């Protein structure tokens, strides 16, 4: 049998990068797709086929899939990993940014799925791995748009799974918890940029504090997620969902177990505003006012 062929999106860093290396180790021909091709030179050195791929650009996605099929004649695995976390209060986040969050996290995933499915159906074989998050089961203040996309990934994947299973195609959900990647810094920065100096400033600083505490040396690196993906695509009968690491399983279980009001109370405890958060928000707002006055002068 020819080597299996995989396409991994968002491959320039974090979970995508680790997944490319894991699938190469398992014997796949791996196409690593991302907008920042220059950041994937080391993956090319390890044997990946590096391609430019923008999941918000239909022409880019179509060209990527067509190119792989022209080169290999098949696609066995699609790992829909590209995504980011846009944080900020619903009142503060511009709707254009909310739409972009959905374009990257859900519509790009759906379009690539559409593009690979005809080949997978003809092969009567294929695996689509959608990177969700425990954020598709829980919620945080100032994370509404991000969580909305991950809830959407869960719903789409569940329907898709029963839809394509009769055609020999498998759909697997991966639910990472706290993982040390660039995602963490981007999410924290967006919360402060969008809501750090608004009425939600103290909550934004509380969120950053809580997310920073979760992003510690005890949080595993992205290889733990890549290993779960590797197990899923190699399994004769993969699980429907893989939640990693173990701490993430405990959080999802708590969400299942606790009534909404009790879980709300737990969220308030984790993300509750402290005196230090209020002070940080006041200092940020004061600094912004000074900067604004200076720019007028």
N, C-alpha and C positions, 0 to 999 in steps of 0.2 A: 504493500500500500504506500502511496506517496505521502510525504510528510504533511501533517495537518497544518492548516494555514489559519493564522489568527490576526485580527485587527484590534489594536488597543488604542483608545482615544485618550486625550489628556496625558500623553506619555512623556512629557518633558520634565516631570518632577513627581515626587510623592508616590502615591499608590500606583499611578500609571507606569511610572518608570520601574518600580519594583516588579510590577506584573509582567512587563516586557522581559525582564531578566529571568523571572521564574518560568515563563512559558518557553523561552529559549532553552533553559536548562532541561525542560521536559520534552524537548525535541521538536517544537513547533517552528515553522517558518513564521516569523512575527513581523508585522508591519506596525511600526510605532508612529502614531499620528498626533500632531500638535501644531499650533500656530507658530511656536518658537522653534523652528527647525535647528537653529544654531545651538540650542541647549541639548540636543540629542546626539551630538557627535560621538560621545562615549558609548551610546547604545549601538551606533553603527559599528564601532570598533568591536563590540561584543557579538555582532552578527545580525542585528536588527535591520530591517529595511525601513529607513526613515523617510516619512512623507509629510508634506505640509497638509494640515487638515484643520479647517475652521468649522466647528459645528453650528455656527450661525450663518453659514454661507452654503446654500444648496449646491451651487456649482462646484465648490470645493469638495463637498461630501460625495457628489456623484462622480467627480473625476477620480477621487481616491478609490472608491469601490470598483469602478470600471477598470482602473489601472491594475488593481490586484487581480481581478478576474482575467484580464488580458495576460498578466504574467504567470498566474498559477492555475487558472481554470477552476478555482474553487475557493470558498471561504468556509471554514469549519467552526470558527469561534469569533464572535464579536464581543468585546468587552467595552461597554458604554461607561467609561470612567470620567470623561470630561465634565467638569462642573466647578462651581465656586459658591461661597457663602456670602450673600448680601444681607448685611444686618443694619438695623435702624428701625425706629418706631414707624408703624404703619402710617401715622399722620405725617411723618417727615420724609419718607422715601418717595422720590418722584416716580410716577407710574411708568415712565420710560425705563427706569432702572428695574422696576418690578418685571416689566415685559422682557427685558434682557435676561433676568434671572431665569425666567421660564424658557426663553429661547435656548439658553445654554444647557440648563439642567433637565429639561423635559422634551422640548421640540427637536433639538438636535439628536437626542437619543432616539426619539420616535422615527425621525427621518432616516437615520442610518439603519435602523431596524427594517424599515420599508425597503431600503435598497439591497440588503443582504438576503431578505426572506425568499425571493424567487429562486435564487441559487440553492439555498438550503432546502427548500421544498423539493426541487428537482433531484438533489442529492439524497433526499429522505434522511438527512442527517445534518445536525448543526446545533450549536449551543449559543444562546444569547445571555450574556452576563450583565445585569444592570446593577451599577453601584448606587445603592440607596444610602441609607444612614439610619442609625437609631433615631435620627431626627424625623424619620417617617413614621415614628410611633409615639414620640414624646413632643414636647414643645418648650420654648423658652421665651421670655419677654424680649422684644426687639428682634426676634428671628422669624417673624410671621411669613415673609416672602420665601425665605429659604426653606422653612418647614413645609410650606404649601407645595413647593416643587417636589420635595421628597415624599410627601403623602401622595402626590400625583404619580410619581415613579412606582410606588407600591401598587396603586390601583391599576395603572396601565399594565404592569408586569403580571399581576394576578389574572387579568382578563386575557392578556396575550398568551399566557402559559396554556390555558385550556383551549385556546383558539388554534394554536399551532402544533400542539402535541400530536394530534392525529396525522400530521404531516412529517413526523419524525424529528421535529425541532423542539429543543428543550430551552426553558427560560429559568434562570437562576437569579435570585436576589442576594446581594451582599450588603450587610448592614454593619458598617464600621462604627465603632464608638470613638473615644478619644484616641487619636493617632498623631504622632509628631510629623506634621507636614507643613508646607507653606499655607495651606488652607486656614490654619489657625490664625496666623498673623494677618492675612487678608481680611478675615471676618472681624477680628478685633478692630482693625484700622477703619473698616467701613462703618462700624457702630459709632465710633467716635467722630468720624468725619460727617456723618449724617445727623446724628442726634446728640453729640457731645456738648453742644452749646444751646440746646433747645430746652423746653420744659422737661424733656426726658433725659437731660444730661446726667443727673445722679444715677439713673437706671443704666445708662450707657456705661458709666464707669464701673458700676457694680457688675455688669455683664462681663466687661473686660477682665475684671479681677477674677471672677469665677472661671472664665475660660482659660485665663493664664494659669490658674491653679491646676486645672485639668491637664494642661499642656506642660507637664513636668517630666523629669527624667524617668518617672515610673510609667509614663504612657509609652506603649511600644511604638516602634517605627513601622513604616508601611509594609515591611516584608511579611508581617503577620496576616495582613489582608491578602497580599499576593499569594501566599501559601494556601489560603482558603480558596482563592480563585483557581489555583492549580489543581487542588483536590477535586473541585467541582467539575472542571472540564475533563478530567481524567476518569471520573467515576462512571461506572456503567449506569447507575441510577442516582444522580446527585440529589441532595436535599433541595427543597424548594427555597429555603433561606439559610444563609450562613451569617451568624451574628458574632463579630469578633471585636476586641478580645473578650475574655470572660467577664470583665467588669461591665461590658456593654450588655451582656445577657442578663445580668442582675438588674440593670436599669429597665430593660424591656419587660422583664418579669414583674418588677414593681409596678410598672404602668398598667400591666394586665390585671394585677391583683388589687390595686388601690382604686377606690371610687374617685371620680373626678375632683371633688372638693378636697379630698385628702391629698391627692397628687398636686393640686394647685398649691396647697399649703407647703408641700415639700419644695416646689419650685420657688415659692416666695422665700423660703429659708435659704436656699442655695444662692438665689440672685437678689436677696434683700439688700436694700440700700443702707450703707453704714455712714457714720459721720465723716469718715475719710473719703467716701465716694462723693458726698455733698460738697466737701471742701475742694476736691479735685475738679468737680464740675464748675464750682464758682471761680476757681483759678483759671480754668480754660475759658470761661465766658469773659472774665476780666481781661485776659490776654487778647482775646479776639476783639474786644472793644478798643483796647489800646492800639492794636494793629490797624483797625478800621480808621481811627482818628488819624494815625500816622499816614495812612494812604491818602486821606483827604487833603492833608497838608502838602 
